[in-house]
Amino acid sequence: MAAPVSEDKNLLDPLFTVVSTTLRLLAGLLLAGFALSALNGSVPLWGGGADAGVCATADWISTNSVNTAGGHVGGDVGDTALGARDGARLDAVARYCAQEPTAGQRTLRILAEVPSFVLLLGGLALLDRLLRSAARDGVHTRRTAAGLRTLALWLLAGGVVSCLAEAAARTALLSTLTTHVAFSAGDVLHALTPPYLLLLTGLGLLVFARITRAGAAMREDLEAVI
């Protein structure tokens, strides 16, 4: 058993090193942010201090115009100043910023960014634990299959929850900055950016978890026969 486990460890070493280093770096940055916040009273990493701008972009709200050799058609955007050529249309996406943001607006801005970071940090922690377990016990084990399944569920559930939470927070912030956006289901859907690749990765890991579990069962049966 020692040789196969040793070979598995050698195969996992490059990925384990990258994941472990990245996890420690992110954790260090997070702790440094909290340490700095204790000195200047700002919100770590996301708040940016009392003078930081609180802004939100409504991608579905835009104006456009066409530069036609000295004239503007269809809007009042400065096409010439921004270098639009004759006959080219310039789209301006609406971005709203609070001049004197309230505590509630700052909180909504943080909530619009934090879930993705938590998802990333949690995913790296689960992957780090999975790699450690696989390097210690071997890849083709029930423990590895369980680790893969846990990571897959984290990505699937966490991806959906973080996406919805960020869209809701961004919409709520926009509703305090413009009359064109209300905190409604329709506007939340406009702000939603489905994490398709993340969901596909989670589904793929679920499949690999089933394959690994089946392989572990076959290995146990073979060892029992031998």
N, C-alpha and C positions, 0 to 999 in steps of 0.2 A: 504493500500500500504506500510505502514511503516514496518510491520512485514516481508514481503517477501524480501524487500530491505535489512533489517537488517540481515536476514538469508543468503542472497547472500554475504554480506560483511564478515560475519564470515567464510563462505566457502572459500572466496578468500584471506583472511588474510595471511595464510602461504606462498602462492606463491607470494603475493604482497610484503611481507617482504623480501623474498630472492631476487626478481627482483630489488626492490628499493635499497637494500644494495649493490648488485653487480654493479648496474648502478653508484651509488655514488662512489664506490671503483675505478671503471675503470676511471671515470671522474677525481677523485682525482689523480690517477697515471698519467693521461695524463697531468694535470696541473702541477704536480710536475716535469714531464719530461721537459716541456717547461721552467719551472723556472730554472732547472739545466742547460738547454741549454743556457740560458742567461748568466750563470756564466762561462761555459767552452767553449762555442762556438760550441758545437757539435749538431747533429740533435737529437731531443728528441726521446727516446724509441727505434727507429730503427737504427739511425746512429751509435751510440755507440762511438763517438769520433773519433779523427783523426787517432788513432792507431788500430781501429777495423778492422777486416778482412772483405773483401767483397768477398763472396764465393757463388757459385751456383753449384747445383748437377744436372747432366744429367743422370737420372735413366735409360734411354734407351741405354746408352753407358757403356759397361762393358767388362772386360777381365776375363778369368777364366783359371784355371789349375787344374790338379789332382795330389795329392801327392801319389806317388807309391813307398813306402819303399826306400827313398833315392833319388828319382828323380822327376823332374817336367815334366809334359806332357801338351802341349797346351798353355803354357804361361810362364811369368817370375814373377808371383806373389809369394811372400814369404809365401808359404803354411805352411812350418814347423815352421817358426817364429810366425805365427798366430795360431798355434795349430791344424791345420787340420790333421785328422787321415788318415791312409793309405786308398786310394780309395775314399776319400771324395773330392768333388770339391769345390773350393773356388772362389766365384765371387767377384770382386772388382768393385764397382760402381764409375764412374768418378766424382770427385768433384774438381772444379777449383776455385782457389783463386787469386785475384790480389795482387801482392806484393806491388805496389804503386798505389792504386786505384785513379782514376780520379773523378772529381765531377760528371761526367755523370754516371759512374759506381755506385757511391754511391746512386745517385738518382734512378737508375734502381733497386738497391737492396731494397730501401725503397718502391718503387712502387710494388715490388713483395710480400710485406708483409702488407702494409697499407689497401688495399681494404677489406680484411677479418675482420680487426679490426673495420673499419668503418661500415661494415655490422652488426657485433655483437653489436656495440654501438647503432646504429640506431634501430636495432631490439629490444634491451632492452628498449630503450626510448619509442618506439611504444607500447610495451607490458606493460610498466609501466603506460602509459596514458590509455590504454585499461582497465587495472585492476582498476585504479582509477575511471574511468567512470562507469564500471560495479558495483563497490562497492557503488557508489553514486546513480545511477539511476536504478540498477537492471540488472541482466544478460539477461533476455528475453526482450530486447529492440532493436529498430532499430539502436540506437547509438552503442550498443555493436556489432551488426552485421556489421555495417560499420567499426568499429575498427578492427574486425577480418579480414575483407576483405582487409583493408589497410595493415595490418601486413602480410597477405598471399602474396599480390602483392610485398611487399618489399622483402620478402624472395625469391620469384620466380625470379623477375627481378634482385634484388641485387645479388643473388647467381650466376646467369649466368654472369652478368657483372663483378663481382669481380673475378670469376674463369678465365674468358677470359683475364682480365687486368693483373692478376698475372702471368698467363702463358706467355703472350706476353712480360711482363717486364723481367721475368726469362730467356726467350729465347733470348731477346735482350742483356741481360747481358752475357749470355753464348757465344753469337756470338762475343763478345769483348774479350773473354778469350780463345777460342779454334777454330781451323779451322774445326772441325768436326760438328759444329752447325752453321747454317745460319739463319738469321731472316726471316724465310719463314713460310707459312701456315702449311706446313708439320711438321716442328720442333715445332711450337706452339702447334699443336695437340699432339705431343709427350709429351710436358710439361703439358698438360691439365689434371686436375684431377676433373672430373665432380662431383658436390656436390649432389649425388643421394638422400641422406637422407634429405638434406635441401629442395630439390625440392618436395619430397614426403610430407614433413611437410607442405610446402606452399600449395600444392594441398589439403591436408587434412583440413587445416584451411579455404580454400575456401568453401569446402563442409559444414563445421560447420557454416560458415557465412550464407550460404543459409538456413540451418536448423534453425539457430537463428532468421533470418529475418522472416521465415515462422511462427515460434512460436510467435514472436512479433506481427505479423499481426493477428493471431488467438486470442491472448490475448486482442488486441485492439477491435476486433469484439465482444468478450465475454463481455468486460467491457461496450461496447456500448449497448448490449442487456440488461445487468443487470441495 
